[in-house]
Amino acid sequence: MNPSWKSDPRLKDMDPAKLSLLSRLADRLRAAPQAEKMNALLSLRQEAAQAGLSFTSEETGLLFSILTEDLSPEEKKRAQLVQTLAAKLHSR
């Protein structure tokens, strides 16, 4: 994940606590072996809840858009699958 996402102007109005949580997640994703990246992504919702934070669907869509901009079409497809699975898990 490219660290430049933090300076995306579309994030200027996001709660700083949410941005801090996302920054920590990005750091973990960069350091995690490929096999552990899915677990790190899925832990975001749990960590946000523990911190008393929740992301709106607009914020989630924006973050997904920003974080997948530089991915190849194949990587974007995988990321969309993860997003879909996470949404289904959340709606239970």
HELIX and SHEET records of a PDB file:
HELIX    1   1 PRO A    3  SER A    7  5                                   5    
HELIX    2   2 PRO A    9  LEU A   11  5                                   3    
HELIX    3   3 PRO A   16  ALA A   31  1                                  16    
HELIX    4   4 GLN A   34  GLN A   50  1                                  17    
HELIX    5   5 SER A   57  THR A   68  1                                  12    
HELIX    6   6 PRO A   73  HIS A   90  1                                  18    
END                                                                             
